[in-house]
Amino acid sequence: MFTEEIKELTKKLKIKKDEIEKIEIKIEKLKKMSNMNKSINITQLDTKINKGEAIEMINRCTDKRLNSMDAIFSNRNETTGQWWFEPKPKKFKKTLYILLNDQNENNLYLFRIPKKTYLYPEEIFYYRKEKSSCSIRIDGNDIHEFKDMLDSKVCFSEFLEDVIAY
């Protein structure tokens, strides 16, 4: 009788322990993001920045040392409010950093896509044969999921590493 109760309680404790570990990981991630949410001074607010400036911001505010080859960049489109970028499939073979600038909110979003996360990106994302690239569009108001609006419906939120306010 006690053996069954002990087994039952042990099982419940393991489930609770797993839940606690998941919550602790989420808390640590949120703490890290809030600590990294450092402010940068840009002379003109509400203006687009270019890829070089975005990489410079990332390198100054984080422990990353990105270069142009590691990253793909997009400003939020003023008319549609979307981010639109078109990486070549070979970009996904290495770790890829996606930098999304929201010049309206003065936030730069940094995503890290581990290498080989998408082995055949041309089969997942909308593939533009004429450009040999994958087309990805994200609604600028969707800052919780960062979901591709085209074919893939991939949510990039799990890859969000940092938000830099400037």
C-alpha positions in Angstrom: 0.0 0.0 0.0 2.7 2.5 1.0 4.8 1.5 -2.0 2.1 2.6 -4.4 1.6 5.9 -2.6 5.3 6.5 -2.6 5.5 5.8 -6.4 2.5 8.1 -7.0 4.1 10.9 -5.0 7.4 10.4 -6.6 5.8 10.7 -10.0 4.0 13.9 -9.0 7.2 15.4 -7.6 9.1 14.6 -10.9 6.4 16.3 -12.9 6.5 19.4 -10.6 10.3 19.4 -10.8 10.2 19.4 -14.6 7.6 22.2 -14.6 9.7 24.3 -12.1 12.8 23.8 -14.3 10.9 25.0 -17.4 9.7 28.1 -15.4 13.2 28.8 -14.1 14.6 28.7 -17.7 11.9 31.1 -18.8 12.6 33.4 -15.9 16.3 33.4 -16.7 15.6 34.1 -20.3 13.4 37.1 -19.4 16.0 38.4 -16.9 18.7 38.1 -19.5 16.6 40.0 -22.1 15.7 42.7 -19.7 19.3 43.2 -18.6 20.4 43.3 -22.2 17.8 45.8 -23.2 20.4 48.6 -23.1 19.7 52.0 -24.6 21.7 53.4 -27.4 21.8 57.0 -28.4 21.0 57.7 -32.1 21.0 61.2 -33.3 17.8 61.1 -35.2 14.9 59.2 -33.8 12.2 57.6 -35.9 14.6 56.9 -38.8 15.8 53.9 -40.6 19.2 52.5 -39.9 21.3 50.4 -42.2 22.7 46.9 -41.7 26.1 48.2 -40.7 24.6 50.4 -38.0 22.5 47.6 -36.7 25.5 45.3 -36.5 27.5 48.0 -34.7 24.6 48.4 -32.2 24.5 44.6 -31.6 28.3 44.4 -31.1 28.3 47.4 -28.7 25.4 46.2 -26.6 25.9 42.4 -26.4 28.8 40.0 -26.3 28.2 39.1 -30.0 30.8 40.0 -32.6 28.6 39.9 -35.7 29.7 40.8 -39.2 27.8 41.4 -42.4 28.2 37.8 -43.5 26.5 36.4 -40.3 23.4 38.5 -40.5 20.4 39.5 -42.6 18.7 42.8 -41.9 15.4 44.5 -42.4 13.9 47.8 -41.5 10.1 47.8 -40.9 8.4 48.9 -44.1 6.8 52.3 -43.5 3.8 51.6 -45.8 3.0 48.0 -44.9 4.4 47.9 -41.4 6.1 44.6 -42.3 9.7 43.3 -42.1 10.6 41.6 -45.4 13.9 39.8 -46.0 15.2 37.3 -48.5 18.0 35.1 -47.3 19.7 32.7 -49.7 19.2 29.0 -48.6 22.9 28.7 -48.0 22.7 31.3 -45.2 20.8 28.6 -43.1 23.8 26.2 -43.2 25.6 28.4 -40.6 24.2 30.2 -37.6 22.2 33.0 -39.0 21.4 36.2 -37.2 18.3 38.1 -38.2 18.2 41.8 -37.3 14.8 43.5 -37.5 14.7 47.2 -36.9 11.5 48.9 -35.8 12.2 52.6 -36.4 8.8 53.5 -35.1 9.4 52.0 -31.6 13.2 52.4 -31.7 13.8 48.7 -31.1 16.3 46.4 -32.8 15.4 42.7 -32.5 18.1 40.1 -32.6 17.3 36.6 -33.6 19.8 33.7 -33.7 18.9 30.7 -35.9 21.2 27.9 -35.1 22.9 26.3 -38.1 21.0 23.6 -39.8 17.8 24.4 -38.0 16.2 24.5 -41.5 18.1 22.0 -43.6 16.0 22.7 -46.7 14.7 26.2 -46.3 13.6 26.5 -49.9 11.0 23.8 -49.1 9.8 25.5 -45.9 9.8 29.2 -46.8 8.3 30.8 -49.9 11.1 30.3 -52.5 11.7 32.9 -55.2 13.3 31.0 -58.1 14.1 34.2 -60.0 16.2 35.4 -57.0 17.3 32.0 -55.6 16.2 33.2 -52.2 13.6 32.5 -49.5 11.1 35.3 -49.0 10.1 35.9 -45.4 7.6 38.6 -44.2 6.7 39.4 -40.6 3.9 41.7 -39.5 5.5 44.5 -37.5 2.6 44.4 -35.0 3.4 40.7 -34.3 6.1 41.2 -31.8 5.2 38.2 -29.7 5.4 35.4 -32.3 7.3 37.1 -35.2 5.4 34.7 -37.5 6.2 34.4 -41.2 3.1 35.6 -43.1 3.9 33.7 -46.2 4.0 29.9 -46.8 5.9 28.7 -43.8 4.0 30.3 -40.9 7.3 29.8 -38.9 7.3 31.6 -35.6 10.7 33.1 -35.0 10.0 34.1 -31.4 11.8 31.1 -30.1 15.0 32.4 -31.6 14.7 35.9 -30.2 17.9 36.6 -28.2 17.7 40.3 -27.5 15.8 43.5 -28.0 17.9 46.7 -28.0 16.1 49.9 -27.4 17.7 53.0 -28.9 
